[in-house]
């Protein structure tokens, strides 16, 4: 069975919060679920058009603040809310994570520990930076929204990000130690060597 595009459900979830234009949706996704879920923005407008045809969303043109320009604002319909609820109740499909860092480390013997260590260090720095952002979000947003029942759900994704990044940093430290124990290589391993 082919995987159903989740873009539509990200859109429906955002529109359940409030009506938005395509631009607003893009920004809302980028600044919320964008920390753990990526959507192709080139796919956003065609998906919105299909969803409008399927009556999952409706288009409410309203006057924009820029002169004669009309802003297209989308609202979720009852059918859209139902489709989102049905999707939320379905089991999550298993997936294989595509992790370029792990792929490069798997074949790291072709270049040696120095280059592999550089990859780990870059990944560690990126994780530290993102961890700082999530900690700031957690510290600033949680107190202000502690009584908001919707935030309890959102906070689970923040906690998953924090815990995952902390685990990644521990793994980076472990990888750093392991790579530091390896002898530098001058080229790829000899052919026929099995691992």
N, C-alpha and C positions, 0 to 999 in steps of 0.2 A: 504494500500500500504506500503510495506517495505521501510524503509529508505535506501537511496543509501549511500554507504560509502563515506565519505568526504575525506578520506585519499588521494584518487587519485587526488582530486582537490587541496589539499594542495601541493601535488607533482607537479602538472601541473603549479600552480602559481609560485612555486619556480623555476621551469625549464624555465618559460617564462622570468625570470630575467637573467639567464645564464645557460649554460650546467653544470651539476654537477654529481659527483659520488654518490653512495648511502651514503657513509660516509659524503660527503659534504652536501647532502640533510638533513641528520639527524642533522648535526651541524647548518645549516641554519634555519631549523624549530625550533630547540631548542633556538636559540639566537634571533629569531624574533617573529613569531607567537606563539611560545611556552609559551609566557607570558599569552596567553588567549586561546590557542588551543592545546590540547594534542593529540599526535598520538602515537600509539603503534609501537615502533621501530621493533618489531618482525614481524609486518605486512608490513613494508616498502619494503623489497626486494621481497616478493611474489607479492605485488601490482605492483611494477615496472615491474616484469616479465609478469604479466597479461596485463599491459598497453603496453608493447612492442609487445605482441601477437596481441593486438587490434590496433596496429600502432598509438597509441596516443603519444608514445615516441619512439626514436630509440637509439640504443646502438652504441656508437662510441668508440671502444677500442683505447686507446692512451698509449704511453709509460709513465710509472710512473717514479718517481724520485728514486725508490728503486730497482735498478739493473734490473733484468729480469722481474720484476713484471709488469703486465699489469693492468692499472687502467681502470675500466669500467665507461665511462662517458655517461650520458644520455642527450639527447636533445629532446625538445618538437617538435612535428611535426605540420603541418598545421591542421591535424585532432584533435590533442591535444589542440591546441589554440582554435579551434572551440568548442570543448567539454567544455573547461573552460569558454568561453564566454557565452555559452548557460546556464551553471550552474549558473554563476554570475547574469544572468538576471532572473532566477527563484525566486519566493518568498521564503523567509526563512521559513522552517518548524517550527511550534511551538514545544517547548520542555519543559519538566518539569525538572528544575534544581535539581540535586542531591546534597544536602548540608548537610554534616554530622554534622556540628555544629548545624544547626537548628533542625535536627532530635534529637540530644542529648538534646538540650534545651527543646524541646517539651515534652520529657519524664523526664526532670530534677527533677521533684518532687520525683522521685524514689530515688534520692541521696541527694537532698537538694541544697540550694543556694551556699554553699562553693565550691562544686565540679563543679557546673555549672559556677560559676564565674571564676574558674580556666580555664575552656574551653574558655570563652570569652577573658580572659587575653592573652591566647596563640594565639588566632586568631587575637587579636589586635596587638600583637608583630609581627606576620608574616605579617600582612597588612602594618604596619609601615615600615618594612624592604623592602617589595616589592615597596611601595610607594617611598621610597628613591631611589631605583634603577630606577624606571620609571622617577622620576624627573631628575635624572642625565642624563638618555638617552635623555629626552626632552631638557635639557639645553645644552648638548654637541652636539647632532645631529641636532637639528632644525636650528641653525644658519648656520651650514656647508651645509645644504641641502635646504635652504629656496627657492632657485630658481629651485629645482628639482620637476617637476609636479607630479612624482610618489610619492614623499614624502608627498604631501598633503593628499593622500589617507592613507598612513601608519600612518600619524600623527593623523588621526581620531581614530585609535585603541589605540594609546598612550593616547589621551585625554579621551577616554572611560575608560581606566584603571585608570587614575589619578582620574577622577570624581567618579568612582565606589569605589575605595579604600578610598577616602575621606569620601564618604557617609557611607561606612562600619565602619570607625573609629568613626563617629558620632553615628552610631547605637550601637557600642560597648560601648560607654560612656553611652548611654541611658540604655542598658542592665545592665551595671555595677551598675547604680543607682537603677534600679528596683530590681535586685537581692540583693543589699545591704539593701533594705527595708524589705526583707523577713526574717522571723524568722528561725533560724537553725532547721533542722529536725533531728530526731534520726532514721528515717527509712522511708520506703515508706508510702504513704498515706493509710488510711484504705480502704479496698475493698468496692466497690460499690459507692464510691464518684465520682460524675460526674463533669465534667469540663464544 
